[in-house]
Every structure is written in structure tokens, then in C-alpha cells.
């Protein structure tokens, strides 16, 4: 839990600094660091900055595609909020599962050859 907290804290601090400097670096970093928690859960090697860098490098290859994906997830969650907030009880888990499946398809966390 401590490693997860430290990596998340560092990522959030960098995103906030990016938003303070100018909005575009903040948006870039918010999207680029979106897989940092999955890297901690599944592929963590004890290095915080390396974990953030791995997430950024993975997403930077197709950044605009990920931006569209996150914008779609945002719209889905906003639709859940519009439904008196109750719909977000459905849309938030669906968004989390969609993000995990995207990470799994890129990295391949399941063992191959079974």
C-alpha cells in the first residue's frame, strides 16, 4: 500500500505542477500517468520515477488515441452523474474495468499459452 501511495502522490504532484505552469502539460501528464497505478499493482520494481516513466512512454506512443478514450470515459461518467448521481455507481466501475482491459491488452498481464 505504501508504494501505491508514493507513486500516486508523485504522479499527482507532477500533474498539478503541469496544470499550474500551463494547462496543456497538465492534461498531457494526467493522460500519460494514467497507467501508473496498474504498473505498481502488476509490474512494480521498487522505483517510483521509473514506474511513472514507463506509464508515460507507453501512452505517449498513441497519446491522442488515449485522449479520445479518456474523453469518452469522461462523457460516460458525466452521463452517470446527470442521472442524479446514482448512475455513476454503474459508470465508474465500468470505466475502471475499461481502463484495466486497455492496460491488459497493451501489456499482457495474463500468462500466455494456457
Beta strands, then each sheet from edge to edge (+ up, - down):
end
